Amino acid sequence: MIKHIVMFRLEGQGTAEGAARFKEAIEALPAQIPQLVSAEVGINDGPDAGNWTIVLTATCADYADLAAYAAHPAHLACVAIIKPLLAARACVDYQF
């Protein structure tokens, strides 16, 4: 199994709305993309300035399935939601 963890820092007008739309869209993907076992999105609501805005945790069976998920049109539509707000992205993928 592969764990795919991505953090996003969003900036600009509409950040809260974009983050909420992204969360809803991503969490609907396991029903649309067979290679995606699970997906969870957390939106930072902590008080510390400078924290990342969103964390995405997804699970796929293997790296081939992760690549299929990443290229899927439904996933690309989710990316388009936050792309105009994206200031930084960090990712870790690992086998477990």
N, C-alpha and C positions, 0 to 999 in steps of 0.2 A: 504494500500500500504506500501511496505517496501523500504526504501532507504538503499543501501549498499555502503558505502564509504570506500575505501581501499587506503592507501598510501604505496608506496614501495620506499625503498632506495636501489639503485643499485650501485655496485662497480665493478671495474675491467675493463679489456680491452673489448671493444665492447659494452659498456653501451649505447651509443647513438643509435647504430644500433639495439640493443636488445629492447630498449624502443620504437623505431619507429615500429618495427615488432609487438611488443605486442599491441600497440595502434591500428594498422590496424586489427590485429586478433580479439581483444576484440570487437571493434566497428562493426565487421561483425556478431557477435553472435546473436543479436536479430532476424536476418533472419533465424538462424539455431536452436535456442532454444526457443520453444513456451512460456516457463515460464518467459523468460526475456523480460520485457516490453521495456527497454531502457538501453543503455550503452554508456558512454562517458569517454574518457581517456584524461587527460592533462599531458603534459610533461613539467617539470619545465624549464623555460628559463630565470629565474631571476638571478640577479648577486650575491645573497647572498650565500656564501659557507655554507654547512651544511644543506641546504634545502633538502626536500624529492625529489626524482627523478620523480615519477609518482603519479598521483592521479586517481583513478577509481571511477566513480559514476554510479551505476546501480540501476534499479528499477524493483521490482517484485511485484506481487499482494499480496503475503503473504509469511510466513516463509517456508511453504512447497514448494512453487515455488522457493524460494531462495536456498533451499537444492537441488532441482532438477537441477537447474542451476549449482551449485557448483560441483555436481557429474557428469555432462554431459561430455562426451569424448571431445567435441569441446572446452569446457572451460579448461579441463585438458591439452589439447594441447597448449593453450595459456599460462598456468602456466609454462609449460616446456620451453617456450621461455626465460623467465627471471629467472627461478630457479637457473641456474648456476651463475647469477650475483647478486642474492638477498642477501643484507646485513641486512635488517630489513623490517618488515611489521607491519602496524597498521590498525585496522579496527573498524568501528562503524556501527552498523545496528540499524535502528529505524523505527517505524511506523509513518506514516503521513497521 
